[in-house]
């Protein structure tokens, strides 16, 4: 029975480490360096592009847009670099890359016929990013599903609803997107009063309350346009409904609306005006 020569084994290991092993190490280090350069270049380029294409956007909105693009492009760049590094390393283990690529090509062609929906997902995702339809952190309604955008990649968008449920939406299935956080948001609410109430007096009180809210130190940074009565929305069922509109910073409409309802209730009660 042949015995293993420890010196021969050690020599073989050292020889492998000094030839293929060293090459593999250099390739891996080169891949890491390329990724770091790509990351730095991408960060700088995306920041320049977003500032030039959206010069009027406020700081937070611009930051969300930039972070969304960076997240997607860095992930795509990382995948490409890993694939290239893997293809460069495989020959060092004696794997024929030509035959492998030919096999992958045939397999890819077969898969391609069944993956048209994936291509549609990616193309749709690119248009969502290029057109800046929404960004990470925005509150949106996508085909009836409402929530905060937690993540966007080229294939799907992840939303988190108010009830805490996480929704995964495939881009190629999206038909309608309503962005509740872009530019500004709006307080849109109705207040119902009885027929006996003096509408002029009630409107005066509500408008005064809206202006006071907009000037409050706690809320003035959130309010763009003070909430005020637009007019009579409906008259039915023994009550008159007044519609109130006001503009807020993106995503702040609910917070402002809750406080406005509270203040209107207190102001009307003080004037002995009952809400229906």
KERO-5923 format. One record per residue (C-alpha): residue number from 0; residue in one letter; x, y, z. Coordinates in steps of 0.02 Angstrom, whole numbers, plus 32768, in hexadecimal, padded with zeros to 4 digits. Example, Ala and Ser with C-alpha at 12.3 -4.5 7.8 and 13.67 -1.06 7.14 Angstrom:
// residues 2
+-----+--------+------+-------+------+
| num | residu | east | north |   up |
+-----+--------+------+-------+------+
|   0 |      A | 8267 |  7F1F | 8186 |
|   1 |      S | 82AC |  7FCB | 8165 |
+-----+--------+------+-------+------+
This chain:
// residues 276
+-----+--------+------+-------+------+
| num | residu | east | north |   up |
+-----+--------+------+-------+------+
|   0 |      X | 8000 |  8000 | 8000 |
|   1 |      X | 804D |  80A5 | 7FCB |
|   2 |      X | 8074 |  8120 | 8056 |
|   3 |      X | 8053 |  81D9 | 804B |
|   4 |      X | 80EF |  8244 | 8047 |
|   5 |      X | 80C9 |  82D9 | 80B8 |
|   6 |      X | 8152 |  8341 | 8066 |
|   7 |      X | 810C |  831F | 7FB8 |
|   8 |      X | 805C |  834F | 7FF1 |
|   9 |      X | 809D |  83F0 | 8042 |
|  10 |      X | 80FF |  8419 | 7FA6 |
|  11 |      X | 8064 |  83FF | 7F39 |
|  12 |      X | 7FFC |  8470 | 7FAA |
|  13 |      X | 8081 |  84F8 | 7FA7 |
|  14 |      X | 808F |  84EA | 7EEB |
|  15 |      X | 7FD2 |  84FD | 7ED8 |
|  16 |      X | 7FCF |  8593 | 7F4F |
|  17 |      X | 805C |  85E9 | 7EF1 |
|  18 |      X | 800D |  85CE | 7E46 |
|  19 |      X | 7F4F |  85BA | 7E38 |
|  20 |      X | 7F34 |  85EA | 7EEF |
|  21 |      X | 7F8F |  868F | 7EDC |
|  22 |      X | 7F31 |  86B3 | 7E3A |
|  23 |      X | 7E8A |  8692 | 7E8F |
|  24 |      X | 7EB9 |  8705 | 7F1F |
|  25 |      X | 7EEC |  8790 | 7EA5 |
|  26 |      X | 7E48 |  877C | 7E45 |
|  27 |      X | 7DE0 |  8786 | 7EE6 |
|  28 |      X | 7E40 |  881E | 7F24 |
|  29 |      X | 7E2E |  886D | 7E77 |
|  30 |      X | 7D72 |  884E | 7E7C |
|  31 |      X | 7D64 |  88A2 | 7F27 |
|  32 |      X | 7DC9 |  8938 | 7EE9 |
|  33 |      X | 7D5E |  8946 | 7E4B |
|  34 |      X | 7CBF |  8941 | 7EB5 |
|  35 |      X | 7D00 |  89C9 | 7F2A |
|  36 |      X | 7D2D |  8A37 | 7E94 |
|  37 |      X | 7C83 |  8A13 | 7E45 |
|  38 |      X | 7C2B |  8A3C | 7EE9 |
|  39 |      X | 7C87 |  8AE1 | 7EFE |
|  40 |      X | 7C6C |  8B12 | 7E48 |
|  41 |      X | 7BB4 |  8AE1 | 7E4D |
|  42 |      X | 7B91 |  8B44 | 7EED |
|  43 |      X | 7BE1 |  8BDF | 7EA2 |
|  44 |      X | 7B8F |  8BCB | 7DF7 |
|  45 |      X | 7ADF |  8BA9 | 7E3B |
|  46 |      X | 7AE8 |  8C3F | 7EB0 |
|  47 |      X | 7B1A |  8CB0 | 7E1D |
|  48 |      X | 7A90 |  8C69 | 7DAD |
|  49 |      X | 7A05 |  8C79 | 7E30 |
|  50 |      X | 7A36 |  8D2C | 7E5B |
|  51 |      X | 7A3C |  8D60 | 7DA3 |
|  52 |      X | 799B |  8D09 | 7D70 |
|  53 |      X | 7939 |  8D40 | 7E0B |
|  54 |      X | 7981 |  8DEB | 7E3C |
|  55 |      X | 78E4 |  8E27 | 7E95 |
|  56 |      X | 78CD |  8D93 | 7F07 |
|  57 |      X | 78E0 |  8DA7 | 7FC3 |
|  58 |      X | 796E |  8D53 | 8020 |
|  59 |      X | 7910 |  8CBF | 8069 |
|  60 |      X | 78BA |  8C92 | 7FC5 |
|  61 |      X | 7960 |  8C9F | 7F68 |
|  62 |      X | 79B4 |  8C31 | 7FE8 |
|  63 |      X | 792C |  8BAB | 7FD9 |
|  64 |      X | 793A |  8BAD | 7F1C |
|  65 |      X | 79F8 |  8B9F | 7F24 |
|  66 |      X | 79F6 |  8B11 | 7FA3 |
|  67 |      X | 7977 |  8AAF | 7F3D |
|  68 |      X | 79E1 |  8AB9 | 7E9E |
|  69 |      X | 7A82 |  8A92 | 7EFB |
|  70 |      X | 7A35 |  89F9 | 7F4C |
|  71 |      X | 79FD |  89B0 | 7EA5 |
|  72 |      X | 7A99 |  89D9 | 7E40 |
|  73 |      X | 7B12 |  899B | 7EC5 |
|  74 |      X | 7AB6 |  88F5 | 7ECF |
|  75 |      X | 7ABA |  88E3 | 7E10 |
|  76 |      X | 7B74 |  8910 | 7E0B |
|  77 |      X | 7B9C |  8896 | 7E96 |
|  78 |      X | 7B46 |  8806 | 7E3A |
|  79 |      X | 7BA4 |  882C | 7D97 |
|  80 |      X | 7C4E |  8837 | 7DEF |
|  81 |      X | 7C31 |  8795 | 7E4F |
|  82 |      X | 7C04 |  873A | 7DAD |
|  83 |      X | 7C9F |  877C | 7D54 |
|  84 |      X | 7D10 |  874C | 7DE6 |
|  85 |      X | 7CC3 |  869E | 7DED |
|  86 |      X | 7CDF |  8684 | 7D32 |
|  87 |      X | 7D95 |  86B9 | 7D44 |
|  88 |      X | 7DB4 |  8645 | 7DD8 |
|  89 |      X | 7D63 |  85A7 | 7D93 |
|  90 |      X | 7DEF |  8583 | 7D12 |
|  91 |      X | 7E6B |  857C | 7DA2 |
|  92 |      X | 7E0D |  84E2 | 7DE0 |
|  93 |      X | 7E19 |  8490 | 7D34 |
|  94 |      X | 7D67 |  84BA | 7CFD |
|  95 |      X | 7D51 |  84DB | 7C43 |
|  96 |      X | 7CFD |  8586 | 7C3B |
|  97 |      X | 7CD8 |  8577 | 7B80 |
|  98 |      X | 7C73 |  84D9 | 7B97 |
|  99 |      X | 7C22 |  851F | 7C32 |
| 100 |      X | 7BEE |  85C0 | 7BD9 |
| 101 |      X | 7BAB |  855C | 7B46 |
| 102 |      X | 7B45 |  84F2 | 7BBE |
| 103 |      X | 7B08 |  858C | 7C1B |
| 104 |      X | 7ADA |  85DD | 7B74 |
| 105 |      X | 7A6E |  854A | 7B40 |
| 106 |      X | 7A20 |  8541 | 7BED |
| 107 |      X | 7A05 |  85FD | 7BEC |
| 108 |      X | 79AF |  85F4 | 7B44 |
| 109 |      X | 793A |  856D | 7B85 |
| 110 |      X | 7916 |  85CE | 7C24 |
| 111 |      X | 7903 |  8670 | 7BC1 |
| 112 |      X | 7864 |  8633 | 7B6E |
| 113 |      X | 7816 |  8617 | 7C19 |
| 114 |      X | 785A |  86B4 | 7C6E |
| 115 |      X | 780B |  873D | 7C05 |
| 116 |      X | 77AC |  8779 | 7C9E |
| 117 |      X | 7852 |  8791 | 7CFA |
| 118 |      X | 7891 |  8800 | 7C6C |
| 119 |      X | 77EE |  8863 | 7C75 |
| 120 |      X | 7807 |  8876 | 7D32 |
| 121 |      X | 78B7 |  88BB | 7D1A |
| 122 |      X | 7886 |  8932 | 7C8D |
| 123 |      X | 77F2 |  8972 | 7CF2 |
| 124 |      X | 7865 |  8989 | 7D89 |
| 125 |      X | 78DF |  89EF | 7D21 |
| 126 |      X | 7852 |  8A63 | 7CE8 |
| 127 |      X | 7816 |  8A78 | 7D9B |
| 128 |      X | 78C5 |  8AAF | 7DCF |
| 129 |      X | 78E7 |  8B1C | 7D36 |
| 130 |      X | 783F |  8B74 | 7D40 |
| 131 |      X | 7850 |  8B87 | 7DFD |
| 132 |      X | 779E |  8B49 | 7E1B |
| 133 |      X | 77C5 |  8B26 | 7ED2 |
| 134 |      X | 7859 |  8B0B | 7F46 |
| 135 |      X | 7885 |  8AAC | 7FE4 |
| 136 |      X | 782A |  8B02 | 8074 |
| 137 |      X | 7797 |  8B42 | 800B |
| 138 |      X | 76E3 |  8B17 | 8038 |
| 139 |      X | 768E |  8AD1 | 7F9C |
| 140 |      X | 75F3 |  8A77 | 7F60 |
| 141 |      X | 761C |  89F5 | 7EDB |
| 142 |      X | 7582 |  89AA | 7E89 |
| 143 |      X | 751F |  89BB | 7F2B |
| 144 |      X | 75AA |  8981 | 7FA0 |
| 145 |      X | 75E3 |  8A10 | 800F |
| 146 |      X | 7680 |  8A1B | 8079 |
| 147 |      X | 772E |  8A61 | 8094 |
| 148 |      X | 77B3 |  8A30 | 8015 |
| 149 |      X | 7835 |  89CA | 8073 |
| 150 |      X | 789B |  8989 | 7FE1 |
| 151 |      X | 78A7 |  8996 | 7F23 |
| 152 |      X | 790D |  8927 | 7EB1 |
| 153 |      X | 7901 |  8908 | 7DF7 |
| 154 |      X | 787F |  887D | 7E0B |
| 155 |      X | 780C |  88B0 | 7E9A |
| 156 |      X | 77D9 |  8934 | 7F18 |
| 157 |      X | 77BD |  8910 | 7FD1 |
| 158 |      X | 7736 |  8971 | 802F |
| 159 |      X | 770D |  8973 | 80E9 |
| 160 |      X | 7656 |  899A | 8110 |
| 161 |      X | 7613 |  89F5 | 81A9 |
| 162 |      X | 75DF |  894D | 81F1 |
| 163 |      X | 7694 |  8912 | 81E7 |
| 164 |      X | 7674 |  889A | 8155 |
| 165 |      X | 7702 |  8892 | 80D7 |
| 166 |      X | 76CE |  8890 | 801F |
| 167 |      X | 773E |  8856 | 7F8F |
| 168 |      X | 7708 |  889F | 7EE7 |
| 169 |      X | 7751 |  8861 | 7E43 |
| 170 |      X | 7776 |  88F4 | 7DCE |
| 171 |      X | 772B |  88AA | 7D2F |
| 172 |      X | 7681 |  889A | 7D86 |
| 173 |      X | 7677 |  8952 | 7DB6 |
| 174 |      X | 75F3 |  89B6 | 7D59 |
| 175 |      X | 75D5 |  8A4D | 7DCA |
| 176 |      X | 7644 |  8AA3 | 7E4A |
| 177 |      X | 7606 |  8B2E | 7EBC |
| 178 |      X | 7694 |  8B85 | 7F19 |
| 179 |      X | 7654 |  8BD7 | 7FB9 |
| 180 |      X | 7700 |  8C1F | 7FE5 |
| 181 |      X | 773D |  8C76 | 7F47 |
| 182 |      X | 774D |  8D34 | 7F47 |
| 183 |      X | 76C8 |  8D50 | 7FCB |
| 184 |      X | 763A |  8CF4 | 8020 |
| 185 |      X | 758A |  8D30 | 8043 |
| 186 |      X | 7515 |  8D31 | 80D7 |
| 187 |      X | 746A |  8D05 | 808F |
| 188 |      X | 73DF |  8CF3 | 810F |
| 189 |      X | 7325 |  8D14 | 812A |
| 190 |      X | 72CF |  8D5D | 81C3 |
| 191 |      X | 7215 |  8D3C | 81D8 |
| 192 |      X | 71A5 |  8DBE | 822E |
| 193 |      X | 70EA |  8DCB | 8251 |
| 194 |      X | 7070 |  8E2F | 81E8 |
| 195 |      X | 7058 |  8EAC | 8276 |
| 196 |      X | 710F |  8EE0 | 8278 |
| 197 |      X | 7144 |  8F88 | 822E |
| 198 |      X | 71B7 |  8F50 | 81A2 |
| 199 |      X | 720E |  8FF9 | 8194 |
| 200 |      X | 723A |  8FF4 | 824D |
| 201 |      X | 7272 |  8F3E | 8244 |
| 202 |      X | 72DE |  8F5E | 81AB |
| 203 |      X | 732D |  8FF5 | 8201 |
| 204 |      X | 7359 |  8F8C | 829A |
| 205 |      X | 73A0 |  8EFC | 8233 |
| 206 |      X | 740A |  8F6F | 81C5 |
| 207 |      X | 744B |  8FC9 | 825F |
| 208 |      X | 7477 |  8F21 | 82AE |
| 209 |      X | 74D4 |  8EEB | 820F |
| 210 |      X | 753B |  8F8C | 820D |
| 211 |      X | 7564 |  8F79 | 82C6 |
| 212 |      X | 75A0 |  8EC7 | 82A7 |
| 213 |      X | 760F |  8F01 | 8217 |
| 214 |      X | 765F |  8F85 | 8289 |
| 215 |      X | 7679 |  8F0F | 831C |
| 216 |      X | 7732 |  8EF2 | 8341 |
| 217 |      X | 7717 |  8E35 | 8344 |
| 218 |      X | 76BD |  8E2C | 829B |
| 219 |      X | 76F2 |  8EC0 | 8231 |
| 220 |      X | 7785 |  8E5F | 81E9 |
| 221 |      X | 7709 |  8DDA | 81AC |
| 222 |      X | 7685 |  8E4C | 815F |
| 223 |      X | 769E |  8E92 | 80AF |
| 224 |      X | 75F1 |  8EE1 | 809C |
| 225 |      X | 757C |  8EFC | 8132 |
| 226 |      X | 74E3 |  8E8A | 8130 |
| 227 |      X | 7443 |  8EE8 | 8105 |
| 228 |      X | 738F |  8EC5 | 80D4 |
| 229 |      X | 737C |  8EA9 | 8019 |
| 230 |      X | 72BE |  8EB1 | 8023 |
| 231 |      X | 7222 |  8E49 | 8043 |
| 232 |      X | 7243 |  8D97 | 8009 |
| 233 |      X | 7195 |  8D50 | 8025 |
| 234 |      X | 70EC |  8D6D | 8078 |
| 235 |      X | 7094 |  8CCC | 80A8 |
| 236 |      X | 7057 |  8C64 | 813A |
| 237 |      X | 7038 |  8CF9 | 81AB |
| 238 |      X | 70EA |  8D3A | 819E |
| 239 |      X | 7156 |  8DB1 | 8139 |
| 240 |      X | 7205 |  8D73 | 810B |
| 241 |      X | 7292 |  8DF1 | 80F8 |
| 242 |      X | 732E |  8DBF | 8097 |
| 243 |      X | 73D7 |  8DF7 | 80DA |
| 244 |      X | 7479 |  8DF7 | 8076 |
| 245 |      X | 752B |  8E26 | 80A4 |
| 246 |      X | 75DA |  8DFD | 8065 |
| 247 |      X | 7664 |  8DAE | 80CF |
| 248 |      X | 7715 |  8D70 | 80BC |
| 249 |      X | 771C |  8CC2 | 806A |
| 250 |      X | 76D7 |  8C3A | 80DA |
| 251 |      X | 76A1 |  8CB2 | 8165 |
| 252 |      X | 75E9 |  8CBF | 8135 |
| 253 |      X | 75AD |  8C3E | 81B4 |
| 254 |      X | 7608 |  8C8E | 8246 |
| 255 |      X | 75C5 |  8D3C | 8219 |
| 256 |      X | 7515 |  8CF8 | 81F8 |
| 257 |      X | 750C |  8CA3 | 82A2 |
| 258 |      X | 753E |  8D42 | 82FC |
| 259 |      X | 74C8 |  8DAB | 8291 |
| 260 |      X | 7431 |  8D3D | 82BA |
| 261 |      X | 7458 |  8D4C | 8373 |
| 262 |      X | 7468 |  8E09 | 836C |
| 263 |      X | 73CC |  8E20 | 8301 |
| 264 |      X | 7367 |  8DB5 | 837C |
| 265 |      X | 73A5 |  8E1D | 840F |
| 266 |      X | 7387 |  8EC3 | 83B5 |
| 267 |      X | 72D5 |  8E95 | 837E |
| 268 |      X | 72A8 |  8E50 | 8429 |
| 269 |      X | 72E3 |  8EF2 | 8479 |
| 270 |      X | 726B |  8F51 | 8407 |
| 271 |      X | 71E0 |  8ED2 | 8430 |
| 272 |      X | 71DD |  8E92 | 837E |
| 273 |      X | 71BB |  8DD7 | 8377 |
| 274 |      X | 720B |  8D66 | 82F5 |
| 275 |      X | 71A3 |  8CDB | 82AC |
+-----+--------+------+-------+------+
